[in-house]
Each structure stands twice: as structure tokens, then as C-alpha cells.
Amino acid sequence: MRRGIRIRLRVLAGILFVFAALICLRLYFVQVVHGADYALRAEKQYISASQELFSRGSIYFTRKDGSLLSAATLTTGFTIAMNPEQVVDAEATYTALSALIPIEREAFMASVARTDDPYEVIAKRIPESAGESIEELGLKGIRVERERWRSYPAGTQAAQSIGFVAFDNDNDLAGRFGLERYYEDILSRENEGLFGNFFAELFANLDSVVVDARAAREGDLVTSIEPMVQEKLDQVLLQINAQYGSIETGGIIMDPKTGEIIALDTVPSFDANDFANGDPAHFGNPLVEHQYEFGSIVKALTMAAGLDAGVIAADSTYNDVGCMTLNNKKFCNYDLKARGTVPMQEILSQSLNMGATFISLRVGHEKFREYFKTLGMGEETGVDLPSEIPGNINNILKSPRDVEYATASFGQGVAQTPMEMVKAMGSLANGGQVVTPHLVRAVKLESGIEKKLSWGGSERVFSAKAAEETTRMLVKVVDTKLANGTLKIPEMSVAAKTGTAQIAGPGGKYYENLYLHSFFGYFPAYEPRYIILLYTRQPQGVQYASETLTQPFMDLTHFLINYYAIPPDRAEVS
């Protein structure tokens, strides 16, 4: 009996010890880790008794050295309010306030006149220095209250992907677009008391620091977006859009091995700090919400499919007749010219529709369709952005006709989102596998623990040999055909392909003079660090993507090589 009592007492003592240790640990986090935050809440002289400060997790960019740069954070300042009945001298009060903050005299006097309202807001989001100066004046009837609001130091950079916070239908502040919306459960803050979050975080991290992307608790988001690369991409996109008067221009830079996105954006965009004055049409994200027929860049995938299926070899040839009729539909090479006996390399070098058609028919309907499906075409990519739509490959899903497979082989009659396309193209760069593109690499919990997010494994679609052979062909395109070989980088292998596609109109008809230009490439070609996808919609005065996107792609390539000090992968040749 006594022994049993002693055991129970020891167990109880152990529980009490653990509980006490946890309390001490919690106090450490309160006083040391989050001391400044709680000190802010304690400044009662600046906060009305009923007021709760807005709280929300931060979003960070990651510099190349691993340090973090805020992309979405909280800014602290003041709200200036008044009780009109308590104001002694309206004119003197206005003069004193207007010397410190911009306020309109007419609006101020109108507020003073509302003596039946004990709380009139004069100004919001006042900087700390000005707010503290007003507090020191001790003006009768004037209240200075602490305020927090969401701010975006990056401004327009990746604004559509970062998103913003605004009032929802329930009049609650919540993420409305981009990462702010997708990770709302992680970024939002609930008042759970002293111990709720802490214990949940503590025990949630006993098993592993690698979790599913949507399983992490409250915390801050650490993205893979590199701020200097993002800035460079934005400059390039703005220049393209302005130079050619395009309706829309976008780009994605991704690590093809991991799926981490280094930079992404489209223009036109908006300033997240001033979204109220932005165009709501630009709040969405075309990279995951718009479908396009990308044209000839798809030929690279068709080539890889043919090599993987074994129906062609790198040294195979075919008879190019210039034009062909399948199922009563005629289609041709871009210049309507026949080439006769043509090796596989020229299908990519000269961007020959007849060559892509030859490969697709050799592969066969079922097998060709399966390649597209395994590449993720016609499906959402799984990227961590809201409102993603799948591409459309219904032409080859539902039709038994050769013509649909033929046109799909050169990127016509099938439509993908830009994110879907970079995912598919990444399979050529990483040895034949598809990975999930994503922006967030980790969640920093309020406890200080960092959870790395798991984005699942890769799925093989092409053999490593087929991917390498296709890469070799794409390198030759850059070395010999792109701008007549003048843009070749002697010390660096670059694989790339342009795409020019007519834009479809009502009834499936194509506009004669409206095009979507696209360009993809990766480097170093055989051990790629980055893949780049660029596109521009309806550029004016030019027909081919080689005219609009070649130089921007090379500018980005040279920038990345220099910025990351990527070593040469081949000897310099004359």
C-alpha cells in the first residue's frame, strides 16, 4: 500500500516538475523571444481598453546567402481620434495637429461639430514619431492609440503572388489573394490564451521538422523568392511589355530539381501597399489562372516523348512535305515550305510543325496522350497559390482523330497555365521527372522552431537518356540557330526554345495577327540550376518570339550566372 502511494507521489511530482519546466520555458518565450511584442501590448497609455492590436504572421523572401527579407509584415503606428465634447479650442487644436500630420481643416472642423459622437477618427496609420509627438502635446479631447497594419516592403514585386490582406465578407481582416490567402490558417492569429499555442507547437514538433505544406500551425512563411532576382525579373517584364505594347507579360524562374520558385510575376500588376487604388482586374494571378496555347516550345516535349518511346532516335530522319491534311484539316510549317529529308535536330532548330507531327503519329494516340497526362498537363500543378485552374487537353482526351494529336505536338489546340508549362518543361532539365512548383520552403513557428515543408517526390515521365538527348538538341539550337548563333555563351551550355502561337478566337478560329510569344530555357544545360519561362501576350508589330523574348532571356541568364557565380560547364572555344 505504502509503496503504491510512494509511486503515485513520484509520478505526480514528475508531472508537476514537467509542468513547471514548461511554464518556465513559456516565460522564456514570452519575455525573451516575444518580449518586444508583449511590451507593445502593455503600453496602455497609447491603447484604449477595448482595442486589440492586429496580429498576423510575416512573409519573407530569402536572399542567396540564406538571410531573410520581409515581403509582408506588420507596421506599428498610431490612430489619432477625438472626443469632440472634450475639445477646448478647436482652432488651436487643429493648428497643433496639422503641424505634425496632414489633416484637412474642413474635415477636422466637421468632426469637432459632431458632439453627439464620443469617438471621431482624425487620422490613421500615423508614424510612431508623429504619434508620440502628438501624445506629448497633451491636447484635450485628443486620443492617441496604438495601431498595426499590414505593409509590403517589396511593393509591386511579386504582388500577385504575395497577395494582400483586406476585410472579407464577415468584416474580418484576412488574406484575399496570393500566399496571404493560401496560407491564411498559418498567417492568421487567434487569441488562445497563454498556453494554448505553445503546448500545441511543442508537442506538434516532437516527431519531425518536415511536414506537409498545409499541416503547419501558426507561423511565418519563408519563401524561396530571391529579392534581387525578383527585382531583375520585374525590370525585364516591364521592359518587354512597354516595348511591344503587350496586353500581358509574365515570367517564372524555378529550380527544376526541387520545384522551388526563385522569382515570378506578371505585368501589369499593382502596389500591394496601395491596392485600394489598384485595378481589381490585376489582383488575380495569370500564372495560375490563365490558359494559353504556348506553341512551339511544346515541340521539345514531343521530341522527348518520341525518344523515350523508342519510335525515333537522335539520328533519325523523316520526309518533310511542308503541308499536310489530316481529317480534312490542312496545316503547314510556319513558312509553308517543304524540306525533304530532315534529321531530328532540325525539328527543333527550324521549329518544324511537320516534324513534330511525324513524331506524334509514330508515338501513337494512347501513348502520346499518356505523356501529356504524366507531365501534368490538364491538371493543377499543386503550386501553393490560390485559384489555380487546370490546363485544357480535351482535344487529345476525347478525340480519336489524328489531327488533334498532330496539332498538340506543336502546341496548338491544347492550353496550359504558365505554371503548368514550367512544370512540364522542368522535366527536360532535371533528367525526365516532374516536380511540384512551390514558393514556400518553411514555416517559422512562434515557438522559434522552423518546419521545412515537404512537397512530395518526383514522378518520372522521360528516361534520363531521352531528356539528355533532347537537352543536347536544345543546346545546339542556342549555339547555332538562336540569333544565328551570336548569343552562344562559349563557357556555359544553355538549352532553349522559342514558341509563337496564334491566339484562338470565338469558334476555334485563330486570329491572323494576334500571337502569344513564349520562351523557355535552362542552364547549365546538363546540370541545371535554373529554368526560365517567359511569355508575352499580343505584342504589337512583331510576329515571332525570337524577336521579343530572346534578348530578355539572355539578359536574365547572364544576370543569374553572374549573381550566383555559376561556374562554367564547358571549355571556352573560339
N, C-alpha and C positions, 0 to 999 in steps of 0.2 A: 504493500500500500504506500509506504513512505517513499519507496524507490520510484513508484509511478508518479507521485506528487513532485518529486525532485525533477524527473524527466520533463513533466509538463511545465514546471517553473523555468527550466533551462530553455525549452522551446519558446516560451513566452518572452523570456529575456532576450533570446536571439531575435525574435520578431521585433521587439522594441528597439534593439540595437540597430537593426537594418532600417527601421522606420526613422530613427534619429539620424542615421547616416544620410538617408535620402533627403531629410529636411535640411541638413547642413549643406548637402550638395545643391539643393534647390536654392538655398540662401546665397550660395556662391554665384549661381547663375543670375539671381535677382540683383545682387549687389555689384558683381564684377562684370559679368558678361553683358547684362542688360541694365547696368546701373544708370547710364545716361538716360535711357528711355523712361525708366520709372521716376527718375528725378524730374524729368519734364512733366510727367503727370502730377507730380507733387507740388508744382508751382501754382498753388491755389489762388494767389493774388492775380493771376492772369486768366483764370478759368472760372466760369460760372459753375455753380454747384451741379447743374443739370447737364453740363456739356461733357460729351465723350469725344476724345480725340480720334480722328480717323486713323486706322491702322491697317497696313497691308504689307505683304512681303515684297521684296525688291526683285528686279530682273537685272542680270549682269551680262555684259559682253566679256569675253576672255581674250586678253592680249596674247601675243605669241609667246611671251615669257611666262604665261600662266597667271599673271596678276589680273584682277577683276576691275572692270569699269562699269559704272552704273548706267543702265539703259532706261530703267524705270524705278523711281524711288519716291520717298516722301519728303516734302519740303515743309519746314516749320516756319510759321509766321504768326500773324495776328489778324483777327477781325475787330474792326472798330464799330461800336454800336453806341446808342444813346438812349436815355430816358428823357423825352422832351420836357416833362414836367420839372425835372431837376436842373435843366439848363438855366443858368442865371442870366448870362449875357450872350445872346445868340451870335451877334456880330463879332464880339471878341473871341468867342469860341471858334467860329468859322475861320477867322484870321489866323489863330494859333494853329489849327489843324491844317489849313491849306498851305502853311509854310513848310509842312513836313510831308504831306501826302497829297496827291492830285484829287481834289473833290470839286464838284460844280456847286457854285453858290446857290443857284436856283433850287437844285435838288436838296441841298442841305437845309435851306430855309423851309422847304416843303415838309421835310421830316420833323423839324422843330415845331411846326404848326400842328402836328398830329399828337396833341396832348392826351388823347384817349388811348394811345398805344404806348405801353411802357418800354417797348423794345423796338428800336429802329436801327437797321444796319446801315452804316455810312459807307464803309469800305471793307473789302475782303482781300485776303492774300497780300497783306502788308508785310514787307520785310521786317526782320527782327529789330534792326537798328532803329527804324522809324517807329515801330510799335513801342519799343522801350522808351524812346524819347517822348512819345505821347503820354505814356504812363507816368513819367516823371513830372509832366505838367500839372497833374492832379486836377484836371478840368472837371467841374461839377456836371454831373449827368452823363459823362462820357465813360464808357466801359471798354477796356482793352482785354481781349480774350485770345488765348492760345488757339491756333488753328493749324491743321495739317491738310495738305492736298497732294495729289499725285502730280509728279513732274517727270519730264522726259528729257534728260540732258542731251540725248542724241538728236532730238528734234524730228527732222524728216527721215533720218536714217532708219531703214527697215521698219518704217512706221506701220505699214500694213501688216507686218508680221508680229511686231510687238503689240499693236493694238492700243487701246486706252480704256480708262475707267470712266463710267458715266452712270447716271441713275437709270435703273431698269423700270419695268412696269409696276413693280412693287415699291417704287421710290427708294430703293436701296442702291448704294454705290456698288457697282460690280463691273467686272471685265466685260467689255462689249465686243471686242474684236481681237484677233491675233492670240498671242500667248496669254494675254491678260484674261481672255475668255476661256481658252482651252484649259488652263491651269487654275481656274477660279477657286476650286476646292483647296488648292495648296497655297495660293496667294492670299485668300481672304482670311480674316482674323475673327475668331469668336471669343467672347468673354466666358471662359470656362473656369474661372477661379484660379487660386494659387497653384494647385497641384494637378489639375486635370491634364493639361497638355504635357507637363513634364513627365508624369508617370507613363502616359501613352507613348511618348517619344522614347523614354528609357527602355521600356520593355519591347517596343517595336523594333529596336535595334540590336537585340540580343542575338538574333540569328544570322543576319547578314547585312552588309552595307550596300549590296546591289539588289535593287528592287525593280519591279515593273514600273513603267513610266507613269501610270495613273494610281499607283498604290502608296506613294509617299504622303506624309502628313503635311501640316502647315510648315512652310519654309520659304526660302528664297530660291529663285531659279538661276542656275548658272548655264548660260548658253555657250555654244561653240562659235558664235559670231565674233569675228576678229574686227575691232573697230576701225583700224587703218585700212584693212581690205574692204570693209563695208563702205568706207568713205570713198575709196578709189572706184569701186563698182558704181556707186551713185553718180560720181562725176562722169563716168563713161556712159551710163544710161541717159543722163540728162543731155549730154552732148549729141548722142545718136538721135534722140527724139527731137531735139531742136534743129539739128542739121537737116533732117529729112522730113520734118513736119509729120511725124508718125502719130497715129492715134494712141499707141501704147508701146512701150519698150520695156523689156524685163531681162533679168539675168539671175543665175544661180551658180555659186561656186561651192563645190562639195568635195569632201574626201571620199573617193569611190570605194575605198576598202571598208570604211566604217559607216558611211552614210551621214557623218557629221557635216552640217552645212556651215560654211565659213562666212558666207555673205549671200544675201538675196534681196531683191527689191524689184519694183516696177515703177515707172513714171507714166503719167502724172501720179502724185501722191499727196500728202498733206503733212502739216506740222502737228504732232500729237499734243503739243502744249497749247495749241490753238484750234483744236478740232471743231469747236463751235462755229468757226468761220471757214471751215473747210467744206469741200464739196462731198456730200454723203456718197456720191457715186464712186468716190475713190477710197472709201473706208474698207471695202472688201479687198480680198487678195486674189488678183488674177492668176497668180502662180498655182493656186489650187482650185480656183473657182471658174476658170475659163478653159474651154476646149479649143484646140486648133489642129488643123491638118498641117503637119510640120514638113511635109515634102521630102526632099532627097536625103536628109540625114538618116531617114529610116533605111536607106539602101545599105548602110553599114551593118544594121541588124540582119537584113536579108542575106547579106554576104556571109555573116557568121552562122546563120541558120543553115545555109547550103553547105558550108564547110563542115559544120557539126554533124549534119545528117549524112555526110559522105556522098552526096549526089554530085558535088563538084570538088575539084582540087585547086590549089592556088595557081597551078599552071594550066588549068582547063581553058578551052576556048568555046565560043558559040558564034553563030552566024547572025549578025545584026542587020536587020532588014529596014530599019528606020521607023516604020509604022506597022501596026498590026491591028487586026479586027478580031475581037473575041465576043461572042454572044451579041453580035450586031453593034458592037461599040468599037469605034476606032480610036486608038491612042498612039502617040508617037514619042520619039526622042524630042528633047526641048527644041532642037533645031530642024527637026523633020528629016534629018539626013541618015542614010544607011552607012555603016562602017565595014560591012563584010565580016571576015573572020577576026574576032576580037578576043584578047585574053581577059581573064577575070579582073586584073588590075585596072583596066580601062573603064570598067563599070563604075568604079569609084572615082577614078581620075577625071573621066569625062562626064560623069553623072548620067549614065545611060539608062533610060526607062526600059528599053528593050532587054537590057542585060538583067536588070532586077526581075523583070517578068520571066525571063528564061529560068532563073534560079527558083522562083516561087513555084512554077509549074513542075520543075524537077522534084522539088521537095514534096509536093502534093498537098491537097487541101487540108486533110486532117492534121498532118504533121506541122504544116505551116501555121495553122490556127493554134496548135498547142504551144508553139514557140511564143507567139504573141501573148497568150494567156499566162505562160510561165514568167514572161518578162513583166507581168503585172499590168499590161495594157487592158483597158476596160474595167479596171478596178481602182479603188482608192489605194494610195501608196502607204497609208498608215502614218504619214508625217504628223507631227504634233501641232497642227494648225486647224482651227475650226472651219466648218462649212466646206470641207473638201468634197469634190464631186469626182466620180469615176470618168474615165475616157469612154469613147464610143467606138467599139469594133464590131457593131452589129452586122456590118456588111459581110464579114467573113464568119460570123457566128451563125447566120441564118441562111445565107445564100449558097447554093451548090454550084454556082456559075464560076467559070474560070476568071472572068473579067474582074470580079471583086477581089480575088486574090492577087491578080496581076497589079491592079492599081494600089492595093495595100502595100505591095512590095516596094513601091517608091513613094509611100507616104500620102497617098490620095484616097479619099473615101473612108479613112479612119481618122479619128480625132483623139488627141490626148491633152491633158493639162501639162504645162511646163514641168511641174514636179514629177509627174508620171514619166515624162520623156527623159529627164535627167537620171531618174532611177533606172530606166531601161538601158540608157547609154552607158551608165556606170558599169554594166556587166561586161562591156568590152574592155574597160580599163582595169578591172580587178581580176581578170582571169576567167570570166564566164559566170559570175554569180550575181544575184540580185540582193541588195541590202535595203534596209528601211531608212530613207532620209529622215533626219531629225535635227531639231535646233537645240534642245535642252540636254545637256550631258549629266547634270547632277542637281540635286536639291539640298540646300544647306538648311538643316532643321534649326529651330530656335534653340535647341539644346547645344548647338555647336557641332553636332555630328553631320557629316556630309554623306548623303546617299547617292551613289552613282546609279544612273538609270540603265536598265537593260532593254535593248531594242531587238532582242531575238537574234537568231542566227541567220545565215545567208542560205539561199537556195540556188543550186547550180542549174543553169539554163544552157550554157555552151561549154564544151570541153575547153580546157586550158589551151590546147593546141589551136582550136578554131578561133578563140579570142586573140591569141598571139598572131596568127596569120592575118586576121582582119586588121589588127593593130599595125602590122608591118605594111599593109597596103595603105592605111591611112597616113602613116608616116611618109610614104612615098608621095601621096597627094600633096602634103605640105612641102616636101623637099623639091618637087619638080613641077607641080601644077598650080598651086596657090600663088596668085600674082606672078605666074611664070617662074616660080622657084626663088623669087627675090626675097622672100620673107623667111627662108630657111635659117634656122639657128644652128650653126655648124657644131657647137658643143652640146646641144640639147636636142634629143628626139622629141618631136611633137606630133601627135596624131590628131587629125581634124577633118571635118567635112562640112560643107555648106548645104543649105536647103532653101529652095524657093518654091513656094506653093501658091497657086491661085486660091483666092478666098471664095468659098461656096456661098451662093445666094439662095433666094427662095426657089423651091422646087428642084434643088440639087444642081442647078445651073451654076457655072463658075463665071465670076466677073473677069472680063478681059484684061483690065488694067489695075486690079487690086490684088496685092500679094502679101503673104506673110513670109518674112525672111528669118531664117534660123541659122545657127552656127554652133557646133559643139566640138570640143577638143580636150585632150588631156596630156599631161606631161609629168615627169619624164615618161615617155611612151610605154616602156616596158616595166617600170616600177612607179606608177603614177602617184603623185602627191595630191593633185587636184584635177577635177574635171570642171569645165566651164560650159554652161549653156546660155546662149544669148538669142533673143528674138526681137523683132520689131514688126509691128502691125501697120500695114498700109503706108509704107514710106513713099514719099512723093518724088517723082522724077527719075526713079531708078527701078530696074526690073529685077536684078539678081542680087542675092545675098552676099556674093563675093564683093560687091561694090559698097555695101553698107556696113557689114559686120566683120570683115577680115581684119582691118586695121585695129578696131576696138578689141577684138580677141587677142591680137598680138600684143597690144599695149598692156592688157591685163596679164598676159603670160609673162612678159618681161618684168612687170612690176612684181609678180609673185616670186619669180626666180630670184630677183634681187632682194626682195623684202625678207624672204625666208632663207636666203643664201643657199639655194638648192644646188648641189654640186653637179658638174657636167656628167653626162652619162655616155658620151662618145667623144673620141678624139677629134680635135679640130682639123678639118680638111680644107684644102684650098678650093 
